[in-house]
């Protein structure tokens, strides 16, 4: 129950990077309680190299962050840090010679580590769940995404700054439970592919025996439900007007149609899908043609702040190489080097490229961790598919949806900072966790101790004989 609450509240309350303290505190407390619950649970994770290496990777990341918080002698600090500005400031303030950590903002570094607690807690939860329980968690994610889509459509339909949960510069677009339309687009794409996965799972478990059989009413209701869900998601995607989201819509749609294509008696599904597409075009062109204009205009924009700040971020990566400026220290580090030509009414809170930001904040160790994670992810996907093939089991549609959702978030992290929000970080952890080996039902701490006790008793009996 606590883990389910963490996923639900994490999806709905963590929609802003460095969001409101009260909302984030609720998610953080649930994350802490979930970690304690997972550590005390008698159900142990499946002993697999994939799971072990993932947590080794997480441990290595925490070690790199911890080392950046250790105080260093001033002479060593000046030789390792790349900030001439920080050195001159300390000297002017008469603080030269004091011990300093490598992180330029140790408070932000510590705060970022705390914000990593919910996704790590979700991972610890997922590796202990059976297939049915994992599907329940995915159902919570899908339901939260649907709530965000409905809220986003209400925001756009209102024509005013109502129904928004955060103060945002995107108050003319759909943001749902987020403060950023790009993150709303990510969740919408994830919802589309998971809605198709649920539809496919329904048909796999309710197959019509022959083509002459009559399709039951509940099956028609399921077909209508998926058509309505895809219409709402498509409307919301256009209303969000995220350029990267619209670009990713094509590959996500192909995966979604691939899931639907394997549905038995899928002719009705594709017929309704075509009708849904026509309905989307008709509704958008008649009710809100300005949404198309807005989305198209964003592709034609030549004043994108990202393109203006990235050269400065690249230069800062070189300056702080090889150890970085410290996790979470982007704001003060960039502010000291920001060109006046890029200063406007918008506050630059992130590099709008997570890979560049990690390279700046964690340096060479951060780059190595990113490379190792991509290698681990490729290995996890390969192991999942090869394991299913060897065992003769079909590939789960939820695994396909999870892999697609992970790709969406990783791809969008290049021009944005999707995983800096608690909501998407928790969802990312859920999708990663679904790919990990499922624990055996008998693999509990109690049964292991019982087996060891029986072995000891047998050993003593043999010694007495």
C-alpha positions as semicolon CSV with decimal commas, in nm:
position;residue;x (nm);y (nm);z (nm)
1;X;0,000;0,000;0,000
2;X;0,281;0,240;0,085
3;X;0,457;0,166;-0,243
4;X;0,134;0,217;-0,436
5;X;0,084;0,548;-0,256
6;X;0,440;0,651;-0,343
7;X;0,383;0,583;-0,714
8;X;0,044;0,757;-0,715
9;X;0,153;1,065;-0,521
10;X;0,486;1,075;-0,702
11;X;0,311;1,086;-1,039
12;X;0,056;1,347;-0,935
13;X;0,249;1,573;-0,696
14;X;0,602;1,574;-0,834
15;X;0,540;1,762;-1,158
16;X;0,794;2,038;-1,113
17;X;1,172;2,023;-1,081
18;X;1,248;2,156;-0,730
19;X;0,874;2,180;-0,672
20;X;0,678;2,307;-0,370
21;X;0,824;2,187;-0,041
22;X;0,499;2,047;0,098
23;X;0,417;1,836;-0,208
24;X;0,771;1,709;-0,243
25;X;0,788;1,633;0,131
26;X;0,489;1,400;0,101
27;X;0,659;1,208;-0,181
28;X;0,994;1,202;0,000
29;X;0,840;1,067;0,322
30;X;0,660;0,796;0,127
31;X;0,987;0,715;-0,050
32;X;1,171;0,684;0,282
33;X;0,899;0,461;0,424
34;X;0,904;0,244;0,110
35;X;1,281;0,198;0,143
36;X;1,242;0,093;0,507
37;X;0,958;-0,142;0,411
38;X;1,164;-0,294;0,128
39;X;1,465;-0,352;0,355
40;X;1,247;-0,521;0,616
41;X;1,052;-0,728;0,365
42;X;1,094;-1,105;0,373
43;X;1,065;-1,118;-0,008
44;X;1,413;-1,098;-0,155
45;X;1,494;-0,974;-0,505
46;X;1,583;-1,235;-0,763
47;X;1,955;-1,297;-0,756
48;X;2,054;-1,192;-1,106
49;X;2,355;-1,022;-1,254
50;X;2,133;-0,757;-1,415
51;X;1,979;-0,649;-1,084
52;X;2,310;-0,656;-0,901
53;X;2,483;-0,448;-1,166
54;X;2,204;-0,190;-1,165
55;X;2,243;-0,133;-0,792
56;X;2,620;-0,132;-0,827
57;X;2,573;0,146;-1,080
58;X;2,349;0,336;-0,836
59;X;2,605;0,278;-0,561
60;X;2,884;0,409;-0,783
61;X;2,681;0,723;-0,857
62;X;2,621;0,782;-0,486
63;X;2,992;0,731;-0,418
64;X;3,088;0,990;-0,680
65;X;2,839;1,235;-0,528
66;X;2,962;1,163;-0,174
67;X;3,324;1,228;-0,275
68;X;3,222;1,568;-0,412
69;X;3,091;1,659;-0,066
70;X;3,408;1,570;0,125
71;X;3,598;1,877;0,254
72;X;3,943;1,917;0,096
73;X;4,245;2,126;0,196
74;X;4,236;2,461;0,021
75;X;4,555;2,395;-0,175
76;X;4,418;2,066;-0,308
77;X;4,079;2,225;-0,377
78;X;4,232;2,504;-0,587
79;X;4,424;2,248;-0,794
80;X;4,113;2,037;-0,861
81;X;3,836;2,290;-0,906
82;X;3,789;2,474;-1,233
83;X;3,629;2,786;-1,087
84;X;3,859;3,084;-1,092
85;X;3,558;3,296;-0,996
86;X;3,502;3,097;-0,676
87;X;3,870;3,124;-0,582
88;X;3,880;3,499;-0,631
89;X;3,554;3,540;-0,436
90;X;3,689;3,343;-0,139
91;X;4,012;3,542;-0,144
92;X;3,820;3,871;-0,152
93;X;3,606;3,756;0,141
94;X;3,911;3,655;0,344
95;X;3,812;3,286;0,338
96;X;4,109;3,160;0,141
97;X;4,276;2,867;0,312
98;X;3,955;2,710;0,447
99;X;3,868;2,355;0,360
100;X;3,621;2,331;0,073
101;X;3,424;2,048;-0,096
102;X;3,450;1,998;-0,471
103;X;3,084;2,081;-0,515
104;X;3,026;2,449;-0,583
105;X;2,691;2,422;-0,403
106;X;2,701;2,142;-0,146
107;X;2,350;2,227;-0,021
108;X;2,204;2,177;-0,371
109;X;2,405;1,856;-0,408
110;X;2,263;1,717;-0,084
111;X;1,913;1,827;-0,185
112;X;1,944;1,653;-0,522
113;X;2,047;1,329;-0,351
114;X;1,738;1,352;-0,131
115;X;1,520;1,401;-0,440
116;X;1,664;1,075;-0,580
117;X;1,503;0,886;-0,291
118;X;1,158;0,826;-0,450
119;X;1,281;0,664;-0,775
120;X;1,533;0,450;-0,586
121;X;1,256;0,345;-0,346
122;X;1,034;0,250;-0,643
123;X;1,314;0,038;-0,787
124;X;1,358;-0,142;-0,454
125;X;0,983;-0,203;-0,455
126;X;0,960;-0,328;-0,814
127;X;1,234;-0,590;-0,782
128;X;1,035;-0,754;-0,501
129;X;0,701;-0,770;-0,684
130;X;0,548;-1,052;-0,886
131;X;0,409;-0,997;-1,236
132;X;0,054;-0,926;-1,120
133;X;0,172;-0,671;-0,864
134;X;0,395;-0,503;-1,120
135;X;0,098;-0,474;-1,355
136;X;-0,094;-0,309;-1,070
137;X;0,180;-0,047;-1,038
138;X;0,170;0,010;-1,414
139;X;-0,207;0,053;-1,381
140;X;-0,150;0,329;-1,126
141;X;0,091;0,503;-1,365
142;X;-0,159;0,473;-1,653
143;X;-0,442;0,611;-1,438
144;X;-0,225;0,903;-1,320
145;X;-0,136;0,979;-1,683
146;X;-0,503;0,978;-1,778
147;X;-0,578;1,224;-1,496
148;X;-0,301;1,450;-1,624
149;X;-0,439;1,434;-1,979
150;X;-0,793;1,519;-1,866
151;X;-0,661;1,806;-1,654
152;X;-0,454;1,932;-1,950
153;X;-0,755;1,932;-2,181
154;X;-0,952;2,123;-1,917
155;X;-0,670;2,377;-1,895
156;X;-0,674;2,442;-2,269
157;X;-1,054;2,437;-2,294
158;X;-1,087;2,697;-2,018
159;X;-0,904;2,955;-2,229
160;X;-0,758;3,112;-1,914
161;X;-0,497;3,042;-1,651
162;X;-0,729;2,809;-1,457
163;X;-0,682;2,446;-1,353
164;X;-0,302;2,492;-1,352
165;X;-0,124;2,341;-1,054
166;X;0,188;2,556;-1,087
167;X;0,283;2,906;-1,192
168;X;0,405;2,840;-1,544
169;X;0,509;3,021;-1,859
170;X;0,308;2,762;-2,056
171;X;-0,034;2,874;-1,933
172;X;-0,174;2,867;-2,288
173;X;-0,085;2,502;-2,337
174;X;-0,167;2,171;-2,176
175;X;0,063;2,103;-1,880
176;X;-0,157;1,869;-1,675
177;X;0,004;1,787;-1,341
178;X;0,331;1,944;-1,457
179;X;0,471;2,294;-1,475
180;X;0,622;2,223;-1,818
181;X;0,443;2,129;-2,141
182;X;0,736;1,912;-2,251
183;X;0,693;1,686;-1,949
184;X;0,320;1,666;-2,015
185;X;0,399;1,553;-2,371
186;X;0,631;1,281;-2,235
187;X;0,361;1,147;-2,005
188;X;0,105;1,161;-2,288
189;X;0,325;0,951;-2,516
190;X;0,385;0,703;-2,235
191;X;0,009;0,684;-2,177
192;X;-0,059;0,613;-2,545
193;X;0,168;0,312;-2,560
194;X;0,055;0,177;-2,222
195;X;-0,312;0,218;-2,315
196;X;-0,244;-0,002;-2,619
197;X;-0,054;-0,248;-2,399
198;X;-0,352;-0,277;-2,163
199;X;-0,583;-0,326;-2,462
200;X;-0,355;-0,596;-2,601
201;X;-0,336;-0,765;-2,260
202;X;-0,716;-0,763;-2,237
203;X;-0,751;-0,939;-2,573
204;X;-0,478;-1,188;-2,488
205;X;-0,679;-1,290;-2,182
206;X;-1,025;-1,274;-2,348
207;X;-0,973;-1,439;-2,683
208;X;-1,266;-1,516;-2,910
209;X;-1,252;-1,885;-2,992
210;X;-1,338;-1,858;-3,361
211;X;-1,413;-1,594;-3,620
212;X;-1,781;-1,700;-3,619
213;X;-1,816;-1,622;-3,250
214;X;-2,003;-1,312;-3,159
215;X;-1,794;-1,035;-3,006
216;X;-1,921;-0,977;-2,651
217;X;-2,040;-0,636;-2,535
218;X;-1,748;-0,588;-2,297
219;X;-1,506;-0,636;-2,585
220;X;-1,678;-0,364;-2,785
221;X;-1,660;-0,141;-2,478
222;X;-1,287;-0,208;-2,459
223;X;-1,247;-0,114;-2,827
224;X;-1,442;0,208;-2,777
225;X;-1,238;0,284;-2,463
226;X;-0,905;0,253;-2,645
227;X;-1,034;0,470;-2,931
228;X;-1,147;0,743;-2,689
229;X;-0,820;0,719;-2,495
230;X;-0,611;0,763;-2,811
231;X;-0,828;1,056;-2,924
232;X;-0,781;1,230;-2,589
233;X;-0,407;1,161;-2,588
234;X;-0,365;1,292;-2,943
235;X;-0,563;1,606;-2,866
236;X;-0,355;1,662;-2,556
237;X;-0,029;1,609;-2,742
238;X;-0,113;1,880;-2,990
239;X;-0,241;2,105;-2,711
240;X;0,090;2,067;-2,526
241;X;0,272;2,194;-2,840
242;X;0,599;2,028;-2,743
243;X;0,822;2,007;-3,048
244;X;1,013;1,701;-2,931
245;X;0,687;1,542;-2,820
246;X;0,537;1,587;-3,165
247;X;0,850;1,448;-3,328
248;X;0,844;1,140;-3,103
249;X;0,473;1,087;-3,173
250;X;0,549;0,901;-3,499
251;X;0,772;0,623;-3,355
252;X;0,547;0,588;-3,049
253;X;0,244;0,555;-3,277
254;X;0,421;0,281;-3,474
255;X;0,492;0,085;-3,156
256;X;0,134;0,137;-3,038
257;X;-0,007;0,018;-3,372
258;X;0,229;-0,278;-3,355
259;X;0,073;-0,376;-3,023
260;X;-0,275;-0,337;-3,167
261;X;-0,183;-0,526;-3,486
262;X;-0,134;-0,846;-3,288
263;X;-0,477;-0,824;-3,131
264;X;-0,700;-1,102;-3,251
265;X;-0,992;-0,983;-3,463
266;X;-0,816;-0,649;-3,494
267;X;-1,016;-0,534;-3,796
268;X;-1,263;-0,353;-3,572
269;X;-0,973;-0,202;-3,381
270;X;-0,811;-0,053;-3,689
271;X;-1,146;0,061;-3,824
272;X;-1,212;0,255;-3,506
273;X;-0,853;0,378;-3,504
274;X;-0,905;0,533;-3,848
275;X;-1,231;0,688;-3,729
276;X;-1,049;0,820;-3,423
277;X;-0,786;0,983;-3,642
278;X;-1,049;1,149;-3,858
279;X;-1,234;1,264;-3,548
280;X;-0,914;1,417;-3,411
281;X;-0,852;1,613;-3,732
282;X;-1,213;1,728;-3,747
283;X;-1,231;1,837;-3,384
284;X;-0,900;2,020;-3,391
285;X;-0,960;2,193;-3,722
286;X;-1,305;2,318;-3,623
287;X;-1,277;2,384;-3,250
288;X;-0,918;2,492;-3,194
289;X;-0,729;2,557;-3,520
290;X;-0,497;2,785;-3,325
291;X;-0,342;2,478;-3,161
292;X;-0,204;2,366;-3,497
293;X;-0,079;2,716;-3,567
294;X;0,093;2,732;-3,228
295;X;0,259;2,392;-3,269
296;X;0,378;2,475;-3,622
297;X;0,506;2,817;-3,514
298;X;0,722;2,658;-3,245
299;X;0,909;2,458;-3,510
300;X;0,978;2,784;-3,693
301;X;1,107;2,968;-3,385
302;X;1,462;3,100;-3,414
303;X;1,496;3,245;-3,061
304;X;1,526;2,916;-2,874
305;X;1,714;2,981;-2,549
306;X;1,864;2,632;-2,559
307;X;2,073;2,711;-2,865
308;X;2,198;3,027;-2,696
309;X;2,304;2,870;-2,365
310;X;2,450;2,539;-2,486
311;X;2,784;2,689;-2,605
312;X;2,832;2,839;-2,257
313;X;2,750;2,505;-2,092
314;X;2,999;2,324;-2,317
315;X;3,267;2,575;-2,217
316;X;3,182;2,520;-1,849
317;X;3,214;2,143;-1,898
318;X;3,568;2,201;-2,023
319;X;3,644;2,441;-1,737
320;X;3,532;2,202;-1,463
321;X;3,666;1,888;-1,629
322;X;3,747;1,621;-1,511
323;X;3,569;1,622;-1,170
324;X;3,274;1,853;-1,238
325;X;3,114;2,129;-1,036
326;X;2,896;1,909;-0,814
327;X;2,551;1,761;-0,860
328;X;2,276;2,025;-0,855
329;X;2,517;2,318;-0,885
330;X;2,415;2,422;-1,236
331;X;2,227;2,741;-1,138
332;X;2,510;2,925;-0,955
333;X;2,780;2,794;-1,189
334;X;2,595;2,899;-1,503
335;X;2,486;3,233;-1,354
336;X;2,851;3,330;-1,305
337;X;2,930;3,264;-1,671
338;X;2,600;3,350;-1,845
339;X;2,650;3,592;-2,136
340;X;2,445;3,909;-2,112
341;X;2,306;3,839;-2,460
342;X;2,114;3,539;-2,321
343;X;1,965;3,723;-2,023
344;X;1,587;3,776;-2,055
345;X;1,272;3,746;-1,848
346;X;1,312;3,367;-1,823
347;X;1,526;3,213;-1,551
348;X;1,772;2,946;-1,671
349;X;1,723;2,673;-1,411
350;X;1,870;2,385;-1,613
351;X;2,087;2,329;-1,918
352;X;1,786;2,187;-2,108
353;X;2,013;1,895;-2,190
354;X;2,050;1,646;-1,908
355;X;2,356;1,485;-2,062
356;X;2,541;1,817;-2,083
357;X;2,428;1,906;-1,731
358;X;2,552;1,575;-1,589
359;X;2,883;1,620;-1,772
360;X;2,915;1,966;-1,614
361;X;2,814;1,863;-1,262
362;X;2,983;1,521;-1,238
363;X;3,260;1,555;-1,497
364;X;3,435;1,246;-1,629
365;X;3,281;1,013;-1,364
366;X;2,935;1,134;-1,470
367;X;3,009;1,067;-1,837
368;X;3,133;0,719;-1,748
369;X;2,818;0,652;-1,544
370;X;2,597;0,755;-1,838
371;X;2,787;0,525;-2,075
372;X;2,760;0,238;-1,826
373;X;2,387;0,295;-1,782
374;X;2,321;0,286;-2,157
375;X;2,526;-0,034;-2,179
376;X;2,331;-0,182;-1,887
377;X;1,998;-0,085;-2,045
378;X;2,090;-0,249;-2,377
379;X;2,197;-0,561;-2,186
380;X;1,871;-0,564;-1,984
381;X;1,657;-0,539;-2,300
382;X;1,858;-0,813;-2,472
383;X;1,840;-1,038;-2,165
384;X;1,466;-0,991;-2,134
385;X;1,395;-1,082;-2,497
386;X;1,643;-1,371;-2,503
387;X;1,506;-1,505;-2,174
388;X;1,151;-1,501;-2,309
389;X;1,263;-1,670;-2,629
390;X;1,453;-1,944;-2,446
391;X;1,163;-2,014;-2,212
392;X;0,906;-2,009;-2,493
393;X;0,704;-1,734;-2,322
394;X;0,551;-1,451;-2,524
395;X;0,691;-1,101;-2,486
396;X;0,473;-0,900;-2,252
397;X;0,309;-0,595;-2,413
398;X;0,393;-0,407;-2,093
399;X;0,762;-0,476;-2,148
400;X;0,734;-0,330;-2,500
401;X;0,553;-0,028;-2,357
402;X;0,813;0,012;-2,081
403;X;1,104;0,002;-2,324
404;X;0,927;0,256;-2,546
405;X;0,858;0,484;-2,249
406;X;1,221;0,464;-2,136
407;X;1,335;0,562;-2,486
408;X;1,092;0,857;-2,483
409;X;1,238;0,993;-2,159
410;X;1,599;0,930;-2,257
411;X;1,550;1,090;-2,599
412;X;1,371;1,394;-2,458
413;X;1,645;1,440;-2,199
414;X;1,870;1,565;-2,479
415;X;1,675;1,891;-2,538
416;X;1,512;1,906;-2,193
417;X;1,533;1,783;-1,832
418;X;1,245;1,537;-1,807
419;X;1,405;1,314;-1,543
420;X;1,466;1,612;-1,312
421;X;1,098;1,602;-1,217
422;X;0,996;1,356;-0,946
423;X;0,692;1,237;-1,143
424;X;0,882;1,125;-1,452
425;X;1,174;0,993;-1,244
426;X;0,931;0,768;-1,052
427;X;0,767;0,651;-1,376
428;X;1,113;0,588;-1,525
429;X;1,198;0,371;-1,223
430;X;0,872;0,178;-1,261
431;X;0,948;0,101;-1,628
432;X;1,308;0,003;-1,549
433;X;1,186;-0,218;-1,266
434;X;0,941;-0,401;-1,492
435;X;1,233;-0,527;-1,704
436;X;1,416;-0,676;-1,405
437;X;1,381;-1,048;-1,324
438;X;1,075;-1,137;-1,118
439;X;1,151;-1,295;-0,776
440;X;1,047;-1,655;-0,728
441;X;0,743;-1,697;-0,510
442;X;0,933;-1,919;-0,268
443;X;1,234;-1,685;-0,253
444;X;1,174;-1,535;0,091
445;X;1,407;-1,477;0,381
446;X;1,197;-1,699;0,611
447;X;1,212;-2,000;0,379
448;X;1,583;-1,953;0,320
449;X;1,654;-1,950;0,694
450;X;1,428;-2,253;0,734
451;X;1,622;-2,441;0,464
452;X;1,954;-2,351;0,629
453;X;1,822;-2,471;0,967
454;X;1,712;-2,803;0,818
455;X;2,051;-2,849;0,653
456;X;2,225;-2,786;0,985
457;X;2,000;-3,038;1,159
458;X;2,078;-3,303;0,895
459;X;2,449;-3,227;0,927
460;X;2,439;-3,274;1,305
461;X;2,250;-3,601;1,274
462;X;2,510;-3,736;1,035
463;X;2,790;-3,634;1,267
464;X;2,623;-3,811;1,562
465;X;2,584;-4,128;1,361
